[in-house]
Amino acid sequence: MGATAAVERIARRDRLVVALALVVITGLAWLYLALEAARMAGGDMEGMAGAGVSGAEMAAMAGPMLGTWTATDAALMFAMWAIMMVAMMLPSAAPMMLFYATVARRTGGGGPGVDRSVDRSGGRSAGGPLVHGAAFAGAYVVVWTGFSALATAAQWALERAALLSPMMVSTSAVLGGGLLVLAGLYQLTPVKTACLRHCRSPARFLSRHWRPGAAGAFRLGLVHGLFCLGCCWLLMALLFVGGVMNLAWIAVLTAVVALEKLVPHGPWLGRAAGIALVGAGAVMLA
């Protein structure tokens, strides 16, 4: 009985539990990125420089290796992209996940419009909000993990074509400028606006797409993840422009995503960012 009561008390604090879980997971992801960026910046290249190898010689030595990944290389690169997407996307998705956990608790999993509290559920749904919240968040991560697989393949192709430096930065003004222009123009499209509207309106999103149960929570997380992917995928492609492991650039893109989703005038900020990206791309192409 004591263990059951403890579980029920934790379940009633599901919003806090979900918030702490998101903070811990996001913090660990950012810690990984910081350590990986430091390793790349000060590890292999520093060792080569200490051996008297010039920058030009480093590039020449790296050139033949581009695109010659082993299965282990591909797996590690995929893991890096997946963790990076968690670090970049969870902060802006956290309000939606917390709102979902609150609705699931207050309605016993029945969704918006169902008037049933946890206390009147007979204990049947006491652990439900945590399970459903985990399913929702897990499905969201699954969508961005799929994007990570595509990004890994794109990185391999770009390296094979010698369009990325050993530090995973575009070496082509056409590629870099083109991505900036495309990302900027996409910020101004109706598709971007529609996807952003879903990401910015948790109550409206849940009322339109709610499905009960853990399976419904997973489906809901997939739908939200797809809208989020439609909103931000080209911004994530800009990692190839500023550097896939450039921590400052990662932070800038994370901030842009969070601001356009969370602040009152976010859509206008997103459009302003789009215009700035088009301008920067045009300068690079010129």
N, C-alpha and C positions, 0 to 999 in steps of 0.2 A: 504493500500500500504506500509505503514511504517513497519508493522509487517512482510509482505511478504519479503521486502528487507532485514530485519534483519535475517530472516530464511535463505535467500539465501547467505548472508555474512557468517553465521555460517557454512553452507554447504560447502562453498569454503575452509573453514579451517577444513575440516573433519579430516585430519590427526592429527591435534592438538587436536581436540575434542576426537578422538578415543584414542590417547595417554594419555590424561588426565584421561579419563574414566578408562583405564587399570591401571594407577597408583593408582587412588583412590580405585578401587575395590581390587587390590592386597594389598594395604596398609591396608585397613579395614580387609581383611582376615588375614594378619599377626598380626594385633592388636588383633583380636579375639584369635588367637593361643597363643600369648604371655600371654593374660589374663587367658585363660583356663589352660595353663601350670602352671602359677603361682598359680592359684586356687588349682589345683591338688597337686602341690608340697607342698604348705603351708597351705592347708585347712583341709581336713578330717583327713589326717595322722597326722598332727601337733596337731590337737585337741585330737586325740586318744593318742598320745605320752604324751601330757600334762596331760592326765588323768592317766598316769602311765602304759599304755599298752605297752608291749615290742614288738619288731619287729616280733618275732616268734608268739606272740599272735595275732598281726594284721593279719598275713598271715593265721593263723588258723581261725580267725573270717571271713576273706574274702573268704576262701575256699568254704564254703557251699553256698555262694552267687553267685559263678561263674556260668554263664549261666542262671541265674534266672531273666532275663530281663522282665520288663513290656513293654507294647506298647510304653509308653512315653520314657523309657530308649532307646529302639531301635530307635525311631524317633530322639532323641537327639544325639545318637551316629552316626546315618546316617548324620545328619546335620554337625556334627564335621568333618567327613570324607569328605563331599562335600566341605566344606569351606577350609579344608586343601589342597584338590586337586587344588582349585582355587589359593591358595597362592603359591603352589609349581610349577604349570604348566603354569600359565599365563605369568610369566616373560620370559620364553623361547619361548612361542608362540607369544609374542607381535610383533616381527619383521614380522612374516607372516601376522598377522592381519593388521598391518600398511601398508604393501606392498599391501595387498588386497584392503584396503580402497583407496590407491593411484590409483591403476589400475581401480577400479570401478568409481572413480571420473573422471579420464582422458578419459575414454572410454564411459562415460554415462551409465555404467552398461553392455556395450556390450562385455567386456572382452578383452584379449590380441589380438592384430591385428586389433582392431576396431579404426579408427581414428576419434574420435568425442569428443570434449571438452565439459565441463559443460556449457560454455558460448554459445555454438551453439546448445544446446539441447532444446532451447525454454522454459527453466524453468522446463520442465517435470521431469528431473532427478536431480534437484537442491538438494532435500533432499534424493535422492537415496543412495548415498554413506554411509550416516549415518545409514539408515535403513538396507542396505545390510551388512554393517559392524557389526551392532548389531545382525543380523541373523547369520552371520558367527561365531561370538564369542559365541553366545548363543548355537549354535549347538555343538561347541567345548566343552563347559561346560556340555552339555547334555551327551556327551560320558563319560566324567570323573565322572559325577554324577552316571551314570550306574555302573562304576567301584566302586564308593563309596558304592553303595548298596551291591555289591559282597564282598567288604572289610568288611562291617559291618557284613554280614553273617559269613564271615570267622572268625572275631573276636569273635562273639558269640560262634561258634563251638570250637575255641581254649580255650575260657574261660570255656566252659562246660567240656572240657577235662582236665581242670586244667593245661594248658600249657602256660598261661599268668599270670603274677603277677597283683596285684591290680593297678599297675602303667602302665599296658599294655605293659610289656616287656616279651619276651619269657623266660620261666623258664627251658626250655629243651635245652641242648647242641646239641642234635640231630636235633631238629627243627631249632634252630638258625644257626648251622653250615651248615645244609642242604640247608637252604634258601640262605645263603651266597654263597655256591658253585654253586647252580642252577643259581642265578643271575649273578655270574661271568662268568659261561660258556655261558649263554645266550648272554652276551655282545660280544662274539666271533662268534656268529652264523650268517649265511647269512640272516636270517629273520630280525635280529636286524639291520644289515648293510643296508638292503633294506628300512626298515622303517625310519631309521635315514637319509638316502639319501633324501627321500621325505621331511622330516622335515627341512633339511638344505638348500633346494633349492626352495625358494618361486616362482621364475619366472618359473622354470621347472614344479613345481607342478600346478600352475595356468594354464599354457598353456596346460597341459594334461587333467585337470579335470574341467575346467571352465564351469559353467552353468549360463545363464543370469537370472536376476530378483532376488527378495528376496527369492523365493523358491530355486532357484539355489544356492544362497549364503548359505542358510541353509544346503543344500545337500553338498556343498563344505566344510562347517565347520565340518559336520559329517565325511566326508572322511578324512580330515586332522586330526580330533580327533582320528579316528581309527588308522591311521598311527602312531600318537603320542602314543597312548595306546600300540600298538605293540612294540614301541621303549622302553617304560619305565615301563611297568606294573610290572616286577619283581623287578626293583629298588624300586618301591613303596611298594612292599611286605616286603622289608627290614625294614620298619617301625616297624614291629613286632619284629625285632631283637634288634634295638637300642632304641626302645620305641616310641609308637604311639604319645605321647605328649612330647617327648624329643626335645625341641626347637633347640638345637645344632645339633642333628642328622637330624632333618627336614631340617635345613639350609644346611648341608653337602650334602644331597641327592639332594636338589634343585640346589646347585652349580654344582654338577656332571652333572645333566640333562642339565643345561644351557650351560656349557662349551662344552659338546660334540655336542650340536646343533649349537652353535653360533661362536665359535672361529675357526680360520683357520685349526688347526690340531685336531679338536674335535674328529673325529673318532678314531684317535690314542690314545687320552686321554681316550676315552671310553674303548678301548681294554686294556689299562694299568690298568684302574680301575677294569676291569673284572679279570685280572690276580691277582690283589691285593685281590679282594673279594674271589677268589678261595683259595688263600693262607690263608686268615684269617679264612675261613670256615674249611679248613683242620686242622688248629691248634685247632679250637674249637671242632671239631669232635674227634681229637686225645686226 
